[in-house]
């Protein structure tokens, strides 16, 4: 039996968890929220960027004031905290607002989507990205293995940046070593992560045909001193 995602990632007793990268961040956000709530925890879910409105299926609090959030927060049910809405999307608090929710509410866990990728499989951040709260205790970096073997220009958000970090062309097929180099680059997957935060990498969309390259990738990632965990998730978890 596969261990729950929260155990695979190594979530502790109280965490501010930021999720960055591409290839399944929202799925991981809501999966973790439900797992942690089912375990009896008080859980806040939110975003420091924008999220599709139809993705938000949990009870919502349309205020980032810690007092208002505390009044809506109950054990056993994730609470999505939103600040406002734009066409088709919801917006959340600033990173500082998330830090405040973590400090001033009784939430056991605050889980935040802190990056955008426009549904692509991999990405490298722009200068203003990612948007990680400073008091994050755990940062989850996400990438989808289905990008391997495909031209970078077809599978990457900000392909010019991905290609530059991998030192290849946007027309080149993405290799496992190239993907590892992007994920481990201080201006790539590791950009903006607080020094005090643990880092876990989640490789998503793994199938029987991609188990070996996914295993090769996690092996390369775990050789890096900053990576505490590197796990794979099957395509069904998308």
PyMOL commands that set and color helices and strands:
alter all, ss='L'
color gray80, all
select helices_A, chain A and resi 5-9+25-38+53-55+66-72+95-104+145-147+152-155+159-166+176-183+208-222+235-237
alter helices_A, ss='H'
color red, helices_A
select strands_A, chain A and resi 15-21+43-47+50-52+59-61+79-81+84-86+89-91+109-113+122-123+138-144+156-157+198-206+227-234
alter strands_A, ss='S'
color yellow, strands_A
deselect
rebuild
show_as cartoon
